[in-house]
């Protein structure tokens, strides 16, 4: 076993060294991580980003494109042959169909390689000719990233934290009662363990639907081929004074440690540890619509996520990353097209305030960060409407029905977001039940029918600025 571990470490070290030499001397590779929590639009972001990098007519703020230095862009086979390929063609087809619809969300890690032929800047660049830069986009669920917080916690610490955090949530009432009624000192009864795990999983689904962000362990929501396995059959329990060998508590403890070892650690080692740049997508408008508790939960969740980008803060992660570090992080509030453009600066300011703690920590660690309001695919248009002697700034789009069907066309005046982000944060920390009801309203829209000219990608809002921040310096 020791020899196998040593050989594996040597092999990984050799591969890493070879990759770095190859990238430095021949064809550089940028590994862009894309993650987001529920409803943030990861799939649409990646699809529109790739489409707009291939047809760059709508990318004026992306300098390499605006200067005409990108000679060509094309998809190539990805280097990781064991990772599912991001279904770019299928997702483009969904968005450009005669009756367009939002594509299905990805439920595991996937990857796509986009290669760019780029003419370097300056005199030496003109003499050298174009070079190829590979953009490897790695898509992974944000819930998996949140599992990092489990790595340096014991089962007892994790249970205490989770039960305290969810105690006042209506979605958790049934599970909390179930957990407190369980006898952790009793001998393990597998049906009891399964019932507890199902109860906790049901709570996580309900919490995510209600707009909460702290829905971990991530694989409970996206189990894949681990569904029903013992490694996903545990739940937080109140700590007993003593737990004998073979008891329910001791078995839950063992499975919790197995989850960290067999699920969380391999993800960070095999995928996250190789990322250079990162975008974290946030459904800030959805959280605002869901209320103060959802917003405060998002704020705390963003602070936890930044732990993944601070290897010095987490000894376990530091060992896995082996000195590598994400050096640019974009926090992007999606669905900016659900607001009139006069509200975009306020959305960006609220986003910046929500991730202030997280950004300060990342900046201190040497990573450059930015908060931005974007729409990867614009689903609405703006118009001005006269109403009762007033001129209202509105957005118009096709409503999305609860069952996902396309509804009627309608124009809405969404109202105004608070000008001062501190008002949002103060209300969130106070824990009120509702807010902004008379000032701001959110709607769900279906994708618009697209008619694209040659050389144009899908319409968007600030996707070019996002691309410039994330990869522009490397081109």
N, C-alpha and C positions, 0 to 999 in steps of 0.2 A: 504493500500500500504506500509506504514512504517513497519507494523508488518510482512508483507510478505518479505520485504527486509531484516529485522533483522533475520527472521527465515532462509532465504537463506544463510546469512552470517554465522550464527551459524552452519548450516549444512555443509557448505564448510569447516569451521574451524575444525569441528569434523572429517570430512573425511580426511583432510590433516594430522591432528594429528594421526589418526588411521593408515594412510599409512606410516607415518614416523616411528611409533613404530613397525609396521609389518616389514618394510624394515630393521630396525636396528636389530631386534631380530630373524627374520626368513629368509626370502628370499629377498635379496636386489634387487632393481629395478633401472636400469639406463635408463633414458629417453633421447634418442639421436635424436635431431632435424636434419633433412636433408633438406636443401633448396638450391636454385640456381636460377639464372635468365635464360632466354630463351637459349636453345641449350647447357646447361651446363651438361646434362646427369644425372639428379637425379634418374630417374627410373632405368637406367642401374647400377648406383652406388649402390643403395639399393639391387637390385637383385644379383649382383655379390658379394657384401659384405656378404649377408646372405648365399649364396651358398658356399663361401669360409670359412665361420665360421662353416658350417655344414660338409664340407669336406675340411680339413685343410692342405692338402698336399702341397699347394703353399703358405703357410703363415709362412716362417721361421723367419721373424722379429717380429711376434706376439708371445711374450714370453710365454704366458700361453699355446699356442699350441706347440711351439718349445720344451718346457719342458715336454710336455705330461701331463699337469695338467688338460686339458679339457677332461673329461671322456665321455661326450655326449653332443650333441646339437640337439634341436628339436623345431619345431614350436608348439605353443600353442594358444588357443583362447585369443584374446586381452582383456584387462580389460575394454576398452571403447566400450560399445555395441552400441553406437549411431554414432560411427565414421566408415566410410567405411574401409574395410580391404584392405591393399595393395595386389594387385593380383600377388603374388610372383610366383605361379605355371604357370599362363598365360604368364608372362614375361620370365620365364626360358624356357618355351616352344618355345617362339619366337626366343630366342637366340640359342637354341640347335636343332632347326628343320633342316631337310635335306637341306632346302633353308633358312638359318637364315635371320632374318630381325630385325631391331631395334623396340622395343616395343613402343606402344603408350604412350605418356606422360600422367602423372596423372594431373588432372585439378582441384583438390580440396584436402583437407586434407585427408590423409589415414594413416593407422597404421598397424604395424605388431609386434607380440611378438615372440622373439627367446629366448628360455631358455637354459642356459648353466649349465651343471653339472661340477663344478670346484673343484679340490683338492687344498686347501689352501697351501701356502708355509710354511716351517719351521716345527719344531718338533710338535708344538701344532696342526698344520694343519693335520699332519699325524695321530694324536690321534683322531681328531674330525671327520675325514672323509670328503667326498665331500659335497659341499653345492650347492644349486641352485641359480644362478644369472639370473634375467630376463632382457633382453635387449628389451625395447620398442622403436621401430623406428617410428618416426613421420615425415611423408613426407608432406611438404606444399610448395606452390608456393612462390618464392622469391618476386614476385610482391606484395603479401599480406604483407610481412615484411616491404616493403618500405612504406606502408601506415602509418606506425608509425609517419613519419614526419608530417602527417596531424593533428595529435592529438592535438597539442598545437598551431595550426594556425587557424586564422579566415578564413572565405571564402574570404574576401578581400585580406588578406596576401597571401593566397594560389594562388589566381587568378593572382596577380601581379607577384609572383615568377615564376609561370608556363609560363605565356605569355612572360616574359622577357627571360626565358631560351630557349624557342623553336622558338623565333622570326626569327632566321637566318637559321632554318632548312628547306630544300626544302620540306620535308614530311609534314611540318606544314603550308605551305603557304596558302592552301585552308581554313583550319580551322581558322587561324589567321585573314584572311580577313572576314570570316563569323562572328567571334566574335566581331571584331571591327565595323562591320556594324549593329550589334544588338543594339537595344535601351533598355537598362536596366531599364529605367524609365517607359516604356510602360506597360500597364496591361498584366498580364500573359496570353499568348496564348499557350496552350499546344502543338500544332503542331510545333510552333517555338522552344519551349524547347526541344522537341524530335529531331528536326533537328540539333540543336546545340550539343546535346548529341551524336547523330550519327556521326556528323562531328568530334568531339573530339575523339570518339572511333576509327574511321577510321584512324585518325592521330596516335593514340597509336599503332595500329596494324602495320602501315607503319614504325613507329619509331623502334619498336621491330624487324621487319624484316631487318631493316637497321643496326642493331647491337647496338642500344641505350639501356641503362639499366634502365633509370629513367622513366619507363612507368607505372605511377600510375594515378588514383586509380586502384589497382590490379583487382578488380572485374569487371571493364569495359572490361578487356581482358578475364576474366574467370567468367562470370556472374552466371552460374549454374541456379538455380531456381529463381534467382532475375532478370533474363533477362526481360526487359520491365517495370520493377517496377519504381515508382517515385524516389526511393532511388538511382537508377542508371541513373536518367534523369537530370543531371546537367552538367555544363561545366564552365571553367574559362571565366570570362568576364571583360572588363575594368570597373573600378569603376566609377559610375556616381557621380555627386556632391550631389545629393539627390535621394533617392529611396523611393517612397511612398509605403504604405501598399498595398499588392496585386500586386506589380510590378514584372516584370521578375527577376530583381536582388534580390529582397527580397525572392522570391520563390526558386531561386537557392541557396541562403544563407541557407534557411531552410532545403533543401534537402542535402546540404553539411554537415550540423550538424547532420542530421539523419543518413547519411552514417557513420560518425564517431561513433555515439552512437549505431546504430543497426548492423553494419557490422564489423568495425575495433575493437571496444572495446571487443565484445564477443570472437573474435578470440584470442586476447592476453590473455584474462581471462581464457578461457577454454582450450587452447592448448599451447600457447607459455610460459605462466607463469609456466608451470610444467616441462620445459625442463632442463636437467642437463648439457648436452654436445651438441655441435653444430658443424656441418660441413657446410660451405658455398662453393658451387661449382661454379667455374668461367670458362667461355669459353674465356680464355685469348688469345688463338690462333685466335679465331674468331674475337675478338676485334682488334687484330693486323692486321688481314686481312682486316677489315672494315675501318681502317684508324685512324688517330690521334684523331678525334673528338670522336669516339667510345671508344678509350682507356681513354681519359680524362673523359668522361662520366662515365666509369666504376670506375675510381679512386674516383670521387665525390660520386658515388652511394655507394661504400664500406664504405666511411666515414659516410654516412647517416645510413646504415644498423647497424653500431656499436652503434647507438643510442638505438637500441633495447636491447643491452646487457649492457647498462649503466643506470640502474634505477634511480640512484642519479641525473642523468642529465635531466631526464624527469619526472616531478611530476606526470603526469597522469599514466605513466607506473609504477612508484614506488608504487602507490596505488594498482595497479592491481597485481603486483608481490608479495606483502606482504613479502618483505625481501628475497625472493629467487633470485638466481643469477646463470647464466651460468658460469661455472668456467674453461671450456676449449673450445676453438674455433679453428677449422682448416679451413684455407682458401686453397682450393685445386684447382689448375689449372688442368682441365681435358684434355683428349685427348693427353697425352704425347706420346702415340704411333704414333702420326702423325709427330713426329720428331725422328731423330736418337738419340740414348742415349747420344751422345756427346753434344747434345744441351739441355739436361734436366736441368742441373744446371743453364743455362741461363734463361730457362723458369721459374724455381723456383725463381731466383733472380728478374726477372721482376715482378712476382706475388707479392713477398715480397715488392717491391718498390711501386706497385700499391696500396697496402693496408697498407702502412707504417703509414699514419695518423690514419687509423682505428685501427691498431695493437697497436700503442702507447697509444691511449685512453683506449683500453681494458686492456693493461698491467697495466696502471696506476690504473685502477679500480679493479685490483686483479685477472683478468682472464688470464690464460696462453694461448698463441696463437702460431700458427705455420703456415708457408706457405710451400706448397709442390706441386710438379708436379706429377700427377698420371694418370693412365689409368685404370678405373675400369674393363674394358674388352679390352684386347689387340686384335686389329683388323688387325695388320700388323706384318711383320717380317723384320729384318734388313739384308742387304746384301751390299757387296762392289762391285762396278762396275768400270771397267777401261774405261775411256773416254778421247780421245785426249791426251793420255800420262799422264793423271791424274788418281788418285784413288779417287773415290767419295763414300762417305757414303750415302747409300740410304735406303728407306723403300719401301716395296712391299705389296700391298694389293688389294682387289677388290673394284673398284671405285663404288661410289654411284651416281646413275643418279639423275637428278633434280626431277623426279617423284617418287623417292624412290626405283626404281628397281635396281637390281644388275647389274653392268656393267662388263667391262673387267678387267683382272688382269694387273697391271702395277707397275713399279718401278719408284720412284721419288727421286731426290736429292732436298730436300726442301730448301737448302741454310742455311744461318747462322743467328741466332738472334744476336742482338747487345750484345757485351760482357759487356758493361756498361749500366745498367738499366736507369741511368740518361739521356742517349741519348733518350730513349723512352719517358720518362716523359717530357723532354724539348720539344720534337717535338709535343707531345700531347697538352701541354699548349700553344704552339705557334699557334695551330689551323690550321695547314696545311691541304691540301686536300688529299694528298697521301704521302706514304713513303715506305721504305724498298722494293720497287718494284723489284729491281734488286738483292736483297739479300735473300729474304724469300718468299716462296709461300705456300699456304695452299690447301689441298685437302680434300674431303669428302669420307670416306670409309664405305663400308658395313661390317657387322660383319663377321668374318671368320667362316668357318665350323669347329666345335669343335669335337675332339675325346678325351674324358677324361678317364684317368685311374681310377680304383677304389680308392676312398679317395682323389681325386684331384678336386678342384673347377676350375672355368674358369680361363684362363690365364689373368694376370693383370700386372700392373706396380705400385709398392709401395702401394698397397692396404693394405698389411700387416703392413706397417709402419703407415699408417693412422689409422688402427684399434688399434695399440698399443698406439698411442698418445691419441686417443679418449676414450678408455675404458680399456686399459691394466692395469692401476693402480688400477682399481676397481675389478680386478680379482685376 
